[in-house]
Amino acid sequence: MEKVKLALSSNSYDIFIGSGLLSDSELISRHIEKKSVFIISNKSVANHYLDRLISSLSGFDFGVYLIPEGEQFKNLRTVEEIISVMIKKGANRTSTILALGGGVVGDTAGFVAAIFQRGIPFLQIPTTLLAQVDSSVGGKTAVNHEDGKNMIGAFYQPKTVIVDTDTLNTLPKREVSTGLAEIIKHGILADRSYFDWIEKNISKLLRLDSETLEYVVAGSCRIKAEIVSEDELETGKRALLNLGHTFGHAIETATGYSEWLHGEAVGAGLVMAADLSFRLGMCALDDAKRIKALVTDAGLPFAPPASMEEETFLRLMSRDKKVDETGLRFVLVNGGIGAAALVERVPIEKLRATLRARENLCSGV
């Protein structure tokens, strides 16, 4: 079992990564202070893993809520339904929420934990590659608004993150690819040698080689933990983790959170960010091409939906959370793969050129 420390001024915690951790009753129970537990999951995850988790909770009283499948259910209506069920089941300030699932489950459950009776403990138990390497780590909790992704949320850290890599064995190929988008992102923004390693091992990752997966989950968790430990509330460096997300969130919003998975939108967003970086002279064309090639090799789209118009992008990006008094800001590749920077006041003609490029992204055209 690997252990990654997320060190914060308060609320520091460990991320445990290994095989069979869902059955480790001692590991799970030592992070639950009282006997009242409320599990939030969804049907597909519950069919595979809910009984295994429950068998590790001997002696606890628990309730369960299953969120409907899909990003479109990550909203305030779902939050209200969960809280109603929790109240009926007798949940209180001593209860602990267990988030068993992917990013939708983890984000929603974490937000419920943040606001239920002004905050109760929760554990992240991510079951998708994307959640294991990204959304379960760092305490960002949120739900979507119809006009913008993750617009309603709070910074609220879990007591721990327990990553059972065995849960990846039941992931559909599309879900594996969507997780790879965030892994590729970590290499682009923080570690060129890590990016090189991903390039060399992408076929092993796609076929779910266990040793390769454990290495990459731990590697991405370390990169994210280091950044979050320096900037928990995203007042500076943590914003770099949004590389590709300004474009990606616009794609998700335009497609109603239902047509594109988060990682698919981020994959295209990474290529668009690389293209814009090249146009601004911040990234060599060869590096931009490598980013596009790796996104493609991971089974991800590298261009936005053909139906998404330039003006739609601009309108939706203007509502992005990274907009401040200076206007729209982008996280871009800074000097090459392995470094990134937050850039303000991007020339509109350069941005429009990227939005128009589509199939020609990162081709130098």
QUIJO-V440063 format. One record per residue. N is the residue number from 0. OMEGA is omega in degrees with one decimal (* if undefined). Layout:
n = [N N]
omega = [OMEGA OMEGA]
This chain:
n = [0 1 2 3 4 5 6 7 8 9 10 11 12 13 14 15 16 17 18 19 20 21 22 23 24 25 26 27 28 29 30 31 32 33 34 35 36 37 38 39 40 41 42 43 44 45 46 47 48 49 50 51 52 53 54 55 56 57 58 59 60 61 62 63 64 65 66 67 68 69 70 71 72 73 74 75 76 77 78 79 80 81 82 83 84 85 86 87 88 89 90 91 92 93 94 95 96 97 98 99 100 101 102 103 104 105 106 107 108 109 110 111 112 113 114 115 116 117 118 119 120 121 122 123 124 125 126 127 128 129 130 131 132 133 134 135 136 137 138 139 140 141 142 143 144 145 146 147 148 149 150 151 152 153 154 155 156 157 158 159 160 161 162 163 164 165 166 167 168 169 170 171 172 173 174 175 176 177 178 179 180 181 182 183 184 185 186 187 188 189 190 191 192 193 194 195 196 197 198 199 200 201 202 203 204 205 206 207 208 209 210 211 212 213 214 215 216 217 218 219 220 221 222 223 224 225 226 227 228 229 230 231 232 233 234 235 236 237 238 239 240 241 242 243 244 245 246 247 248 249 250 251 252 253 254 255 256 257 258 259 260 261 262 263 264 265 266 267 268 269 270 271 272 273 274 275 276 277 278 279 280 281 282 283 284 285 286 287 288 289 290 291 292 293 294 295 296 297 298 299 300 301 302 303 304 305 306 307 308 309 310 311 312 313 314 315 316 317 318 319 320 321 322 323 324 325 326 327 328 329 330 331 332 333 334 335 336 337 338 339 340 341 342 343 344 345 346 347 348 349 350 351 352 353 354 355 356 357 358 359 360 361 362 363 364]
omega = [175.3 176.1 178.1 -179.6 170.7 -174.0 178.8 178.7 169.7 178.3 172.7 179.1 179.8 172.5 -178.5 -174.9 178.4 -179.3 173.7 -174.7 176.0 -179.9 -179.8 -174.4 -179.5 179.6 -178.2 -172.8 -178.3 177.7 177.5 -171.5 -176.7 -171.7 -177.4 -177.4 175.0 -176.8 174.3 -177.1 168.8 -169.8 -175.4 177.4 -179.1 179.7 -178.4 -163.1 -176.6 -179.5 179.7 178.3 -178.9 179.4 176.8 -176.3 179.8 179.5 178.8 169.6 -175.5 169.1 -176.3 169.4 178.7 177.9 174.3 -176.5 170.2 179.1 -177.8 178.6 176.5 -174.0 -176.8 177.9 177.7 178.1 -179.2 178.5 179.7 -178.4 177.0 178.3 178.7 179.2 179.6 -180.0 176.7 177.5 -178.6 -175.3 178.9 -178.7 175.3 176.7 172.8 179.9 -177.3 -179.4 -179.3 -174.1 179.2 178.9 -176.8 179.9 -177.7 -179.6 178.7 178.2 175.8 178.9 -177.9 -172.9 -178.8 -178.4 176.9 171.8 175.8 -177.8 171.9 177.3 173.1 175.2 -172.8 -176.2 175.2 -179.6 -179.5 -179.5 -177.8 -176.4 -173.1 -165.3 -179.4 -173.3 171.2 171.8 172.3 177.4 -176.3 167.9 -174.6 167.5 -177.6 -179.7 -179.8 -177.8 175.1 -178.1 -175.5 -175.0 -179.0 167.9 -176.2 -171.8 173.9 173.9 176.4 172.2 -179.0 -175.1 174.2 -175.7 176.3 -178.7 179.7 -177.4 -179.5 -178.8 169.8 -178.6 -179.1 179.4 175.5 179.4 -177.2 174.8 179.6 178.8 -179.0 176.8 177.2 178.7 -179.3 177.8 -178.0 -170.8 -170.4 -168.3 -178.0 -179.9 175.9 176.4 177.9 -179.7 178.7 177.2 -176.4 -172.6 -174.8 -179.8 177.1 178.7 -179.3 178.0 172.0 172.8 -168.2 -178.6 179.3 179.4 179.6 178.9 -174.2 176.8 178.8 -179.5 179.7 177.5 178.5 179.5 -178.3 179.9 179.6 -179.4 -178.8 -179.8 178.0 -171.4 -173.5 -171.6 174.6 173.6 -178.8 -169.8 -176.6 178.4 179.3 178.3 177.3 176.8 -179.8 -172.1 177.1 174.4 -175.4 179.5 176.8 177.7 -179.6 -179.3 -178.2 -178.0 172.4 178.6 -174.2 -176.3 -179.2 170.5 -176.7 -178.0 176.3 177.9 177.5 177.7 176.5 179.4 177.3 179.4 178.2 177.5 177.5 178.5 179.4 177.8 177.8 -178.3 179.6 179.9 -178.3 -172.3 177.1 -179.3 179.6 177.6 177.7 178.8 177.8 178.6 178.7 -178.7 -178.9 175.6 179.1 179.3 178.9 179.4 -177.0 173.7 179.6 -179.5 -179.4 178.3 -178.3 -177.4 -174.9 -174.8 -178.9 -177.6 176.0 175.6 -175.6 -179.9 -176.8 178.7 179.4 178.3 -174.8 -178.7 -178.9 174.3 173.8 -176.0 178.1 -178.5 -176.5 179.2 179.2 167.3 -174.3 175.2 -171.7 178.5 179.6 179.4 -179.7 179.0 -179.7 179.6 174.8 -172.4 177.3 172.8 174.7 179.3 -173.5 -178.5 177.0 178.4 179.7 178.2 176.6 -179.2 -179.3 -170.2 178.7 -176.3 -179.2 177.8 177.7 176.7 -179.4 179.8 *]
